[in-house]
Amino acid sequence: MASVRRLVIDVLKPHDPTLLEFTERVTETDSVNGVSSSLIELDQEVQNVKITFEGEDMDFEVIQETVEELGGTVHSVDQVACGEYIVEDRRTLQDS
């Protein structure tokens, strides 16, 4: 099976832990080399967050467990990059 190198997920999380603490904690997940998080939407109870993970051979189930341990829920997997290297999206004729 090809190794997962980039994973972008949509997460619904409580306000506590803060986005900074949440991101620091998910970065500690085995096989994850780096994480970036962006706040997409905020309401009184929860935050909707886009999280991008990069690593050499990441395990989605372990990442999902870490998110859930912090009180979050994975709503969707929005992007996956697998293989020997990450292929960046490029505009094509169909993207007009």
C-alpha positions as CSV (number, residue, x, y, z in Angstrom):
1,M,0.0,0.0,0.0
2,A,1.3,3.5,-0.8
3,S,2.4,5.6,2.1
4,V,0.2,8.6,3.1
5,R,2.3,11.8,2.9
6,R,-0.3,14.6,3.2
7,L,-3.8,14.4,4.8
8,V,-6.3,17.3,5.0
9,I,-9.3,16.8,7.2
10,D,-12.2,18.8,8.4
11,V,-12.7,18.7,12.1
12,L,-15.3,19.9,14.5
13,K,-13.7,20.6,17.9
14,P,-14.8,22.1,21.2
15,H,-13.3,25.5,22.2
16,D,-11.1,23.8,24.8
17,P,-8.4,22.9,24.1
18,T,-7.5,26.1,22.2
19,L,-6.6,25.7,18.5
20,L,-2.9,26.3,19.4
21,E,-2.9,23.5,22.0
22,F,-5.0,21.2,19.8
23,T,-2.5,21.6,16.9
24,E,0.5,21.1,19.2
25,R,-1.1,17.9,20.6
26,V,-2.0,16.3,17.2
27,T,1.6,17.1,16.0
28,E,2.8,14.6,18.6
29,T,1.0,11.8,16.7
30,D,3.4,9.0,15.5
31,S,4.5,9.4,11.9
32,V,3.3,13.1,11.7
33,N,6.1,15.5,10.8
34,G,4.1,18.7,10.6
35,V,0.6,20.1,11.0
36,S,-1.1,23.3,10.1
37,S,-4.6,24.3,11.4
38,S,-7.0,26.9,10.2
39,L,-10.2,28.1,11.9
40,I,-13.0,27.9,9.3
41,E,-16.0,28.7,11.4
42,L,-16.7,29.5,15.0
43,D,-20.0,29.3,17.0
44,Q,-20.8,29.3,20.7
45,E,-20.1,25.6,21.3
46,V,-17.6,24.4,18.7
47,Q,-15.0,25.4,16.1
48,N,-14.8,24.0,12.6
49,V,-11.1,23.5,11.7
50,K,-9.2,22.5,8.6
51,I,-6.1,20.5,9.6
52,T,-3.3,19.6,7.2
53,F,-0.9,16.8,8.2
54,E,2.4,15.9,6.5
55,G,4.6,12.9,7.2
56,E,6.4,9.9,5.7
57,D,3.8,7.1,6.3
58,M,0.9,8.4,8.3
59,D,-1.9,6.3,9.7
60,F,-5.3,7.9,9.4
61,E,-6.8,5.8,12.1
62,V,-4.2,6.9,14.6
63,I,-4.7,10.5,13.6
64,Q,-8.4,10.1,14.0
65,E,-8.0,8.6,17.5
66,T,-5.8,11.5,18.6
67,V,-8.4,14.0,17.3
68,E,-11.2,12.2,19.2
69,E,-9.1,12.0,22.4
70,L,-9.0,15.8,22.2
71,G,-12.8,16.0,21.9
72,G,-12.9,16.5,18.2
73,T,-14.8,14.7,15.4
74,V,-13.5,14.2,11.9
75,H,-16.2,15.4,9.5
76,S,-14.5,14.6,6.2
77,V,-11.2,13.8,4.6
78,D,-10.7,16.6,2.1
79,Q,-7.3,15.7,0.5
80,V,-4.9,12.8,0.5
81,A,-1.4,12.6,-1.1
82,C,0.2,9.2,-1.4
83,G,3.4,7.8,-3.0
84,E,7.1,8.5,-3.0
85,Y,6.5,12.3,-3.0
86,I,3.7,14.8,-2.8
87,V,2.1,15.8,-6.1
88,E,1.0,19.4,-5.9
89,D,-2.3,20.4,-7.6
90,R,-1.9,22.1,-10.9
91,R,-4.5,24.0,-13.0
92,T,-5.7,22.1,-16.0
93,L,-8.0,23.1,-18.9
94,Q,-10.9,21.7,-17.0
95,D,-10.4,24.2,-14.1
96,S,-11.6,27.2,-16.0
